[in-house]
Amino acid sequence: MQPLDVDEPTAVGPYRLLGRLGSGGMGRVYLGRSSGGRTVAVKIVHPHFALDEEFRARFRREVEAARRVGGAWTAPVLDADPDARVPWVATGYAAGPSLTAAVADVGPLPPHSVRALGAGLAEALAAVHELGLVHRDVKPSNVLLTLDGPLLIDFGIARATDGTASLTSTGVSIGSPGYMSPEQILGKSVTGAADVFSLGAVLAYAAMGEPPFPGDSSAALLYKVVHEEPELGSMTGDLRELTAACLTKDPGGRPAPGEVARRLAPEGAARLVAGGWLPGALVEQVSRSAVQLLNLDAVGERPSGPVGFSSPSVGSGSPSVGEFGPPPVMSPPSVSVPEQRDASVPEPRDAEPGAAQPPGKLSVSVAATSAPGAGGRGRRLSCTVALAVAGALAAVTVGSVFVFDLLPGNGQGDGGSSDTQASPSAGGSETESPGAGGSAVPAAYLGTWEGQATGLGGSLPMGTFRLTVHKADVGEELGRLRQTDQLGLACNDVLTLKSVSEKQIVATSVGAEGNHSGCSQAAATVRITPVGDDLNYRSDSAESGNPTSRMSKIK
């Protein structure tokens, strides 16, 4: 969890916000607390969706439907305001890791844990399907592991994005590669059987520690799901048999969720969970997470109210739609809260870049500027958008169409930026001078950093950026940046040091050899600035969509 930035809200509706859990194509997710002390996950929709009345109507219907589910194995919808200037929804917060994080930490789950997991998720899907809903994005990151059993999250909400994006000729696919059903990938009619297929893939992942359809790229994953049989190597017995039945290509040949639940837990999932269902290492992790949660507090009391706009949004063109964001719980909360400061006092111009800044009102700018690159292709932006409009390859991004002519600016004026112009929000010195000691990179920059990236002023998700920085002199290789987009495809850049100081690093970024054809190899100037314990990465290249990412150190 990250501390709130100065431009983020401190309250939404009746909830105080304690920190940011994550962000995605549809909005941002915050950890919040009600006046009565209940901890919740608050999801705030991106402002450009607020301008789409069709989205609002669908969002309203799906929130009401999700409220009715209220099953034992789903995260409850507690509150929502789809009519607010910026729509939001609050769901129950669970102190436990996602299945993805759990498997990464402790490895595959034991068979009795997989049975309890599958039975609880099957019962949850049965309740969802009875209401006429289809989850359509059952995957490990949407499954939380708590002491009281598994929880299925984000059902129904993703459904609200239907119809708000331009459709390609091949239709729209919503889901994640490797966990989508064949009919989803092919753009056919989707029923509850699609969720059963995804459930089978989740069970295989939990039991083996890897997905049943492995692959190096999204295209390979999708091809295997449609044309090849799943790899269930280490699974045995009736658990393997049931998983294989769920992964049948023909929707009509898959068991119903109720049948899956009965075969895994004849006496009900609750009986399996009551006897203790998680391995010891996860029990300890979940318990520690719950204790840490009690110690969290907000950074001051501020009145709640509507979250306003700081600048107009893009008024034309269909918005790009993706998944709502990461699950409410990904790891035990550990947040350094910035020092409280009166929001009415402006930040001094000469403030240190790492100085604590208070959270303030939400300030979101989605007015986009971009310009076509050589041959009409931008840098990473063109790659992301091109992949987004490929309906059959859409993972968490709905196929949508971006027309560059609809975006204001052409790489000059307000949207332009030259190699010698420092980003106004970079937080460091604009003077490109060598650092102390010749040009040695300060130790604070060294290591591997990772964070989510956005372009076009924050309106376009650009996947995960991982930056590795090592010691270098001016003119030498500083490190490498790896961007993994929302479809799992990666582009690598080589960074060459131009200047360095305690406040800022300036480097030239060039595409590495061996990148796939969707990666641009053009050079761009980037600035890396310390922000508290994190690094802020920003590219000054307008044709790239000015990608930016706040990264935390991982090693």
Summary of the structure (lengths in Angstrom):
residues: 555
radius of gyration: 23.3
end to end distance: 16.9
largest distance: 71.1
contacts: 1966
relative contact order: 0.13
helix: 28%
strand: 21%
